Amino acid sequence: MARSALHEVSDTGAFMRTASTFRNFISRDLNSQFPAESGRYHLYISYACPWASRCLAYLKIKGLEKAITFTGVEKTFCKGLYQPSVLRLVNCVFAICSKVGFQALSFTIVTKFVCSLIIQSVKPIWARTKESDEHMGWIFPASDTEEPGAEPDPLIGAKSIRDLYEFASTNYSGKYTVPVLWDKKLRTIVNNESSEIIRMLNTEFNDIAENAAIDLYPPEMRDQIEETNEWVYLGINNGVYRCGFATKQGPYEEAARQLYEALDKCEEILGKQRYICGNRLTEADIRLFVTIIRFDEGWVPFSTLDTRKEVLIFPVGRRGLILGNEVYAVHFKCNKKLLREYLNLFNYLKDIYQIPGMSSTVNMQQIKRHYYGSHPSINRYGIIPLGPDINYSSPHDRERFPA
Ligand SMILES: N[C@@H](CCC(=O)N[C@@H](CS)C(=O)NCC(=O)O)C(=O)O
């Protein structure tokens, strides 16, 4: 079983997501195994992760922050840069030479050439979840001042999300993903599947939720929400991963085609109504939002050099731009069109972002630092691109539709 999304690739080079393992349900029935009690459950999230951010959005929208505590993990699997000791030695010799006035010696052509070779061997250090193996994944910071939005584990003193899974199940062999919904009383994982966690948060805590009246999965709209979730998941939520993690051109192009078909469909629908399922905010909007808010900043410049097999995957869009600027050709994969080029979708994105509580679930710095700094087989040096720094709080035009 794959222990990381980077290994969920079929022989044909397509990204194949495996199902989540912990699938228990919290119930409003106080006699059930996991009753909806205030203070009993804890949500582990990463601000970088769209699936975890769905759950966080529900905590905010439903007014459940007092009832369910949460902790964020560190943004990135990359812990800094490794400098070989020989490079440190050369730096030291340089410093001494320039101090004692031998600048000429330290900058001879030969010295520069040797140094450039050594500098190329500077590598990012990728954090491992255990000393005993190579697995990389979510870890907790050592102190709560190390990084805004990330704290040490307050419950069992776990050093990594992996520790939580291994604490909950001694024979667990899958991925160590966020979100994790944790039961403080039974000291175990209740559920690690965001699509199910949001359903529980929507209804089961209504006796203690501050905004119990908000129903994001109303009975009369369920068929339509399910139908929308299906194509949005395939083409967009999971579609961006199918583009980013593909290791062969064919599966990448198939994923990119489906992604843009789905985005075009959203654009058309949102040209006629305020929300994706009609004139009412639903679960389908939250699920769509968490992916499209990461689109222009998070997904676009994934490096296309896959160092696992040293294959080049060429992005399907922007052929003109590729000819004019080859760096973009290497780095842009979901680049047929930027999100902000879709007028309805972009205004809709701002509309959802401006719902009270939603902007606090979006930490763009963590999103960028995580994606670029956590997948060495995709972005070998962990370089984080600058920009584009979009202002999602600026005015939108969505009030033109009834709501
Ligand atoms: N099906 C899960 C997917 C969660 C998921 O893939 N989370 C990613 C972060 S965006 C993760 O934790 N990946 C860790 C890894 O692959 O090692 C859900 O929706 O809850």
The ligand as an ORCA input file, in Angstrom:
! r2SCAN-3c Opt
* xyz 0 1
  N      -9.099     11.413      0.955
  C      -8.437     12.211      1.825
  C      -7.207     12.825      1.145
  C      -6.358     13.602      2.083
  C      -4.975     13.888      1.487
  O      -4.602     13.383      0.421
  N      -4.205     14.724      2.186
  C      -2.846     14.999      1.744
  C      -2.531     16.465      1.906
  S      -3.285     17.500      0.709
  C      -1.856     14.315      2.650
  O      -1.969     14.410      3.842
  N      -0.858     13.666      2.050
  C       0.222     13.060      2.768
  C       0.970     12.087      1.918
  O       0.555     11.814      0.798
  O       1.978     11.596      2.406
  C      -9.400     13.278      2.300
  O     -10.109     13.856      1.475
  O      -9.488     13.485      3.498
*
